[in-house]
Amino acid sequence: MLWFQGNSMQLARSAFGLFLRNCSASKTTLPVLTLFTKDPCPLCDEAKEVLKPYKNRFILQEVNITLPENSVWYERYKFDIPVFHLNGQFLMMHRVNTSKLEKQLLKLEQQSTRG
């Protein structure tokens, strides 16, 4: 996953918390919802509020596109944030589409319970 390159410190800080969340959630690994953001981003703040009811169903990974190591994402999304990827695949941009998110989370949850 390309966006994790250069974010090793951020990953290290969150690794323990993510480990605990995964252990307490279930035996399956939670999907990763990546939020491409920058500071300030009022739409991103709004999106995070909308996501709160779903917070136990995914791991939220924020990627600040203005950091030098994220220049590829900056060039791609500089006019479109917030942008969301679910498990590395584009999901939505600009605003949270809760029906689309719910549909994709259910699909992943069903796949993980089947085996």
N, C-alpha and C positions, 0 to 999 in steps of 0.2 A: 504494500500500500504506500504509494508515493508520498502522500502528505505527512506521513510519520517521520520522514527523513528530516533531520535537523530539529526535531521536537523531542529528542531523547530526554532532556531534563523535564519537560512537561509530562512526558509519559512516565518517567520514574516517579514523579511526585504523585501521580494519580494511580499508579499501578497497585499500590496496597489497598486503596479505597475500592478500586474496581474488583480486586480479588475478593474482598469481603462482600461486595454486592453480589458477585457471581455465586459465591458459596452460599449466601443466604437466600438467593432467589430460587435456585433449583440446581439440578445436576447439569442442566444444559447451559451453554454459553449464551448470554444475552446478545442481541444484535447491537451493532455500533451505529448510532446516528451521528453523523459528522455535520457540524454547523460551521460553515465558512462565514466568517464575520470580520469586523474591524471595529476600532474604537474611535469615535462614537458610532453607534448603530441603533437608533431607536426602534427600527423594525426588528432587529435581532433581539432586543430586550423584550419587545412585545411577543415575539415568537417563543422565547423561553418561558414566558408566562403561560402561553397556550399549551406548551408541552408538559407543564407540571403534572397534570393528571396521569400522564403516561410514563413518568420518570422511572418507575420500577420495571418497565418492560424493555428498556434499552439502556445502553451506556452512551452518554452524550460526550462527544469529543469535539471541542471547539478548536478551530484553526483560524488564527489571526492572519488574514491574507496580506497585511501590510508588513509583516516580518520578512527580512531578506530571504530567508530560507523557503518562504512560501510564494516567491515571485511568480511561479507558474500559475498558481491559483489566483493570484492578483490579476494577472493578465486575462485569465479566463472569466473571472467573476466580479471585477472591480465595479461594474455598473448594475450588478444583479443581486447583491447580498440582501438578506440572508439566502444562502443556498444550502440545501440539505442533500446528503448522500446517505443511503442506508446500506450498510455492509459494502461500502465502496462503489455503489451504483447510484447514479443521480436519482433523486426522488422528487424534489420540488424546489421552487425558489420564490422569493419575495414575501410570501406569507405561508403559514402552516395550513395545509389542507388536511384537516383532521380525518375526513373520510378516507382519503388516500393513505394517510399514515396508518390508520386503524386497519385497513384492508391488507397492507403490506406486513404489519406486525402479526396479524392473525395468520397470514400465509406462512410466515417464518416460524411462528409458534406451532402450527400444525405439522410443519416439516420436522421440527425438532422432537415432537412427541412420537412421530411415526418411526423415528429411528435414525 
